[in-house]
Amino acid sequence: MKNSKTNLLPNIKTMKKYLFIIVIIIFIPFACTQLSPEEQEIFDNLNKTVNLDMFESDPVYQKDTIICIDALLRKYKFISIVYLQDGCAPCYPIYIDWHKKMDSLGVRDDYTVLFIIEGNIYSSYERLIKNVKEVGEIEDKYYTIIDTNFKFLDGNKDMPCNIIKRSLLLNEDNKIKLIGYPFSSSGMSELFLSIINK
């Protein structure tokens, strides 16, 4: 009898060791999935609807063409909203980056970019393009709205400003499908392409 008890002891120790390993394997992934406050904020704003109704009577510029927001929304299935400020020197390189870097992603014809430029009484599309071209040349193929009355921020008050300034990929229902620059990393590029190529 004594021998059989001593033979069981190593088995119990081994079982406890395996049980401990199993608990670690099961619970570590859950411990690692806690989102940072910044990630949680992004997650909370996905699938929110972005309001663009305030631009119903505003001109939407593209090169020498002017269209209305409704025509733009009907034409494209996916639109990236890029919110920038007029007179903000760091914003001009961002405007240029979007024009140059989106080409490298090979986006579809039913996708475009809409720049919403927070301006002032002196702001105009012509002035913006002049300032941009002093920084670098672009083929002005995307769309731009000059928002001199902060209408976009007022019409989307439920959305944090830092989320708006990250760029928003909207689907045809104006719902946010991605937050952040599609060309900021290879992971973001893959995620962006997987959404618009569905």
N, C-alpha and C positions, 0 to 999 in steps of 0.2 A: 504493500500500500504506500509506503513512504516513497518508493521509487516512482510510482505513478504520479504522485503529487509534484515531485521535483521535475518530472518531465513536462508537466502542464505549465509550470512557471515560465519557461522561456517562450512558450506559445502565447501566453497571455501578454507578456512584454512585447512580443512581436506584433500581436494584434493591436495593442495600444499605440505602438509606433505607426502602424499603417493607418489606424483611425485618425491620428494626429495629422498625418500627411494628407489624407482625404479631406479633412476639415480645412486645411490650408488651401488645397486646390480649389475647393468649392467657394470659400469666402474671400480669397484675395482678389479675384476679378471684380467682386462687388465693391470691395474697399477702394479699388483703383478707378472705379467709374464715377466717383463723386465729381461733379462739374465745379469748375471754379466759378466765382460770381460773374465773370465776363462771359464764360461759356454758357452759363445758365441764362443770362440776359439774351444772348443770341438765340438759344433754344426757345425761350419764351416768346420771341417775336417772329419765329418762322410761322408761315401760313396766315399771318395777319394781312388784312386787306389795306393796301395803300390807296389813299384818296388822291385822285388827280383832277377831280371835277372843277377845282378852283381855276384851272387853266383853260376852261372852255372857250373863253374869248381872247386868250393870249396867242400871239403868233409863235409857231414852232419853226425854228430856222434850221436849214441845212444848205450849206453853200449859198447859192443865189435863189433858193426856193423857200417859200413860206407855206406851211400847211397848218391845219388845226389839230388839236390833240386827239379828237375822235378819229380822224383819218389815220393818224399814227398808230393808235391802239387797234384799229381794225386791220391794219396792214401786217402787224407783227404778232407772233405767238409769245415770244419772250422779249422782255426789255430790261436792260440794266439801268437803274436810276443812279446817276452819279451826282451828288450834291456838292457844289463848290462855291467859293465866294469870289466875286469880282474884286479886283484890286489886291488879291492875296497872292503874293509872288510864288509861294510853294504850290499854289493851285494850277498854275500854268503848265509846269512839267507833268502834273497828274493828267491834265487834259490831253497833252501830247502822248503820254504813255498809253492811255486808253486807245488812241487812234493807231499807235504803232504795234502794241503788244497783242491786241485782239486778233490781228491778221494772222499771227503765228499759231493761234488756236484752231484755225480753220472752222469758223462758226458758220451755221446754216443761214440761208436767205431769210428765214422767218425770225431772225434775232437782230436786235439793234441796241444802241445805247442812247439814252436821253440824259443830257446834262441839264441839271436845274441849277442855274447860276443865281445865287443870292446877291442882289445888286443894290444900287442906290439910285437917286434921281439922275445921276450922270451916266449910269450904265446903259450900254447898248450892245447888241450882237457884234456890230462892226468894230467897236472899241475893244471888246473881248478878243476877237480874232487878231486884231492888230497887236495887242499885248502878247498873245500866245505866239505869234509869228516872230516876235522879237526874241523869244526864247528858243524856238525851233520850228522848222517847217512841218506842216501836216497836210494830208489830203483830208479836207473837212467833210467826211462822209457820214458822220453821226448827227444827231439832232440836239438842239439847244433851246431852252426857254430861259429868258431873263426874268427873274422873280424879284421885282423891286419892292414888293410890299410884304415879304415874308409869308406869302400865302401858303406855300408848301408846308412850312413848319406849323402854321396855325391850323391847317386842315388835317394835320396828322399828329395832334398833341398827345395822343396815347402812346406814341413811339418815342423812345429816348433819342435825344439828338446824336449821341455817339453811335447809335445803331444806324441812323439815317446817313451819317457821314462815312460809313464803311462801304457803301454801295449796296444796292438791293436788286436782286434778280427777281423780276415779277413774271408770273405766267399770264395767260390770256384773261384770267379773272382778277388781275391785279393783286394776287396773293404772293407773299414773299416766299421764294423757294431756296434762296441762298443769300447769305450776308457776307460781304467781303469781296475783295478784288479777285476775279477769276485767275489772274496771272501771278498772284502773290506767291504761289508754291505749286509744285507738281501735283500735290494732293488736291489743292483747290481747283486746279485746271481739270483734273480727272472728274471731280465731283460736278463741276460746272457742265462739262461736256456730257456727262451721264444724264443730267437733268434735261438739257435742251435737246438731246438726241433721243429721248424716250419715244 
